[in-house]
């Protein structure tokens, strides 16, 4: 029997079948994880042609008239008879 088993460290490791028992391989413990956050300058994407085209299209779609919604018509008598009402 083999498959994936989640180890205590949160890493999926393959299960290994040894006879009738299934064991799990565990990843070795590693020291603390260090996270370094760094800010990057904003790229000038607003000046790109594709951004300006998308903004113009978005504005056009937002101001376009919406189609009228159809009112729901009551079910026909034949449909009601077919349902058994």
C-alpha positions as protocol buffer text, in pm:
chain_id: "A"
residue {
  index: 1
  type: UNK
  ca { x: 0 y: 0 z: 0 }
}
residue {
  index: 2
  type: UNK
  ca { x: 159 y: 331 z: -97 }
}
residue {
  index: 3
  type: UNK
  ca { x: 36 y: 686 z: -117 }
}
residue {
  index: 4
  type: UNK
  ca { x: 107 y: 1028 z: 30 }
}
residue {
  index: 5
  type: UNK
  ca { x: 108 y: 1080 z: 404 }
}
residue {
  index: 6
  type: UNK
  ca { x: 145 y: 1417 z: 574 }
}
residue {
  index: 7
  type: UNK
  ca { x: 432 y: 1416 z: 820 }
}
residue {
  index: 8
  type: UNK
  ca { x: 439 y: 1624 z: 1137 }
}
residue {
  index: 9
  type: UNK
  ca { x: 647 y: 1890 z: 965 }
}
residue {
  index: 10
  type: UNK
  ca { x: 371 y: 1957 z: 713 }
}
residue {
  index: 11
  type: UNK
  ca { x: 554 y: 1806 z: 415 }
}
residue {
  index: 12
  type: UNK
  ca { x: 400 y: 1529 z: 206 }
}
residue {
  index: 13
  type: UNK
  ca { x: 625 y: 1225 z: 197 }
}
residue {
  index: 14
  type: UNK
  ca { x: 562 y: 895 z: 21 }
}
residue {
  index: 15
  type: UNK
  ca { x: 449 y: 611 z: 245 }
}
residue {
  index: 16
  type: UNK
  ca { x: 654 y: 295 z: 222 }
}
residue {
  index: 17
  type: UNK
  ca { x: 490 y: -43 z: 271 }
}
residue {
  index: 18
  type: UNK
  ca { x: 703 y: -289 z: 468 }
}
residue {
  index: 19
  type: UNK
  ca { x: 521 y: -620 z: 491 }
}
residue {
  index: 20
  type: UNK
  ca { x: 192 y: -552 z: 664 }
}
residue {
  index: 21
  type: UNK
  ca { x: 295 y: -221 z: 823 }
}
residue {
  index: 22
  type: UNK
  ca { x: 311 y: 119 z: 659 }
}
residue {
  index: 23
  type: UNK
  ca { x: 575 y: 365 z: 776 }
}
residue {
  index: 24
  type: UNK
  ca { x: 620 y: 730 z: 696 }
}
residue {
  index: 25
  type: UNK
  ca { x: 944 y: 898 z: 601 }
}
residue {
  index: 26
  type: UNK
  ca { x: 986 y: 1222 z: 792 }
}
residue {
  index: 27
  type: UNK
  ca { x: 1184 y: 1520 z: 672 }
}
residue {
  index: 28
  type: UNK
  ca { x: 1477 y: 1612 z: 895 }
}
residue {
  index: 29
  type: UNK
  ca { x: 1411 y: 1900 z: 1134 }
}
residue {
  index: 30
  type: UNK
  ca { x: 1557 y: 2226 z: 1013 }
}
residue {
  index: 31
  type: UNK
  ca { x: 1626 y: 2542 z: 1214 }
}
residue {
  index: 32
  type: UNK
  ca { x: 1393 y: 2841 z: 1228 }
}
residue {
  index: 33
  type: UNK
  ca { x: 1283 y: 2995 z: 903 }
}
residue {
  index: 34
  type: UNK
  ca { x: 1391 y: 3351 z: 838 }
}
residue {
  index: 35
  type: UNK
  ca { x: 1161 y: 3583 z: 642 }
}
residue {
  index: 36
  type: UNK
  ca { x: 1293 y: 3905 z: 497 }
}
residue {
  index: 37
  type: UNK
  ca { x: 1039 y: 4155 z: 368 }
}
residue {
  index: 38
  type: UNK
  ca { x: 1154 y: 4413 z: 119 }
}
residue {
  index: 39
  type: UNK
  ca { x: 965 y: 4686 z: -61 }
}
residue {
  index: 40
  type: UNK
  ca { x: 1015 y: 4731 z: -433 }
}
residue {
  index: 41
  type: UNK
  ca { x: 930 y: 5044 z: -631 }
}
residue {
  index: 42
  type: UNK
  ca { x: 600 y: 5034 z: -820 }
}
residue {
  index: 43
  type: UNK
  ca { x: 652 y: 4962 z: -1190 }
}
residue {
  index: 44
  type: UNK
  ca { x: 513 y: 5224 z: -1432 }
}
residue {
  index: 45
  type: UNK
  ca { x: 244 y: 4996 z: -1576 }
}
residue {
  index: 46
  type: UNK
  ca { x: -16 y: 5275 z: -1590 }
}
residue {
  index: 47
  type: UNK
  ca { x: 181 y: 5429 z: -1874 }
}
residue {
  index: 48
  type: UNK
  ca { x: 181 y: 5108 z: -2079 }
}
residue {
  index: 49
  type: UNK
  ca { x: -44 y: 5096 z: -2385 }
}
residue {
  index: 50
  type: UNK
  ca { x: -219 y: 4776 z: -2280 }
}
residue {
  index: 51
  type: UNK
  ca { x: -311 y: 4924 z: -1941 }
}
residue {
  index: 52
  type: UNK
  ca { x: -456 y: 5234 z: -2106 }
}
residue {
  index: 53
  type: UNK
  ca { x: -653 y: 5019 z: -2353 }
}
residue {
  index: 54
  type: UNK
  ca { x: -793 y: 4809 z: -2070 }
}
residue {
  index: 55
  type: UNK
  ca { x: -887 y: 5120 z: -1870 }
}
residue {
  index: 56
  type: UNK
  ca { x: -1068 y: 5268 z: -2171 }
}
residue {
  index: 57
  type: UNK
  ca { x: -1254 y: 4942 z: -2235 }
}
residue {
  index: 58
  type: UNK
  ca { x: -1350 y: 4915 z: -1868 }
}
residue {
  index: 59
  type: UNK
  ca { x: -1487 y: 5270 z: -1869 }
}
residue {
  index: 60
  type: UNK
  ca { x: -1681 y: 5203 z: -2188 }
}
residue {
  index: 61
  type: UNK
  ca { x: -1837 y: 4886 z: -2044 }
}
residue {
  index: 62
  type: UNK
  ca { x: -1924 y: 5057 z: -1716 }
}
residue {
  index: 63
  type: UNK
  ca { x: -2109 y: 5338 z: -1895 }
}
residue {
  index: 64
  type: UNK
  ca { x: -2277 y: 5120 z: -2160 }
}
residue {
  index: 65
  type: UNK
  ca { x: -2656 y: 5084 z: -2135 }
}
residue {
  index: 66
  type: UNK
  ca { x: -2771 y: 4760 z: -1981 }
}
residue {
  index: 67
  type: UNK
  ca { x: -3014 y: 4532 z: -2165 }
}
residue {
  index: 68
  type: UNK
  ca { x: -3369 y: 4530 z: -2034 }
}
residue {
  index: 69
  type: UNK
  ca { x: -3454 y: 4232 z: -1819 }
}
residue {
  index: 70
  type: UNK
  ca { x: -3744 y: 4017 z: -1927 }
}
residue {
  index: 71
  type: UNK
  ca { x: -4022 y: 3969 z: -1678 }
}
residue {
  index: 72
  type: UNK
  ca { x: -4077 y: 3610 z: -1576 }
}
residue {
  index: 73
  type: UNK
  ca { x: -4397 y: 3486 z: -1733 }
}
residue {
  index: 74
  type: UNK
  ca { x: -4625 y: 3263 z: -1526 }
}
residue {
  index: 75
  type: UNK
  ca { x: -4597 y: 2892 z: -1608 }
}
residue {
  index: 76
  type: UNK
  ca { x: -4834 y: 2772 z: -1876 }
}
residue {
  index: 77
  type: UNK
  ca { x: -5131 y: 2556 z: -1789 }
}
residue {
  index: 78
  type: UNK
  ca { x: -4980 y: 2264 z: -1983 }
}
residue {
  index: 79
  type: UNK
  ca { x: -4661 y: 2286 z: -1777 }
}
residue {
  index: 80
  type: UNK
  ca { x: -4861 y: 2285 z: -1451 }
}
residue {
  index: 81
  type: UNK
  ca { x: -5063 y: 1981 z: -1565 }
}
residue {
  index: 82
  type: UNK
  ca { x: -4743 y: 1799 z: -1659 }
}
residue {
  index: 83
  type: UNK
  ca { x: -4607 y: 1854 z: -1307 }
}
residue {
  index: 84
  type: UNK
  ca { x: -4922 y: 1711 z: -1157 }
}
residue {
  index: 85
  type: UNK
  ca { x: -5045 y: 2029 z: -983 }
}
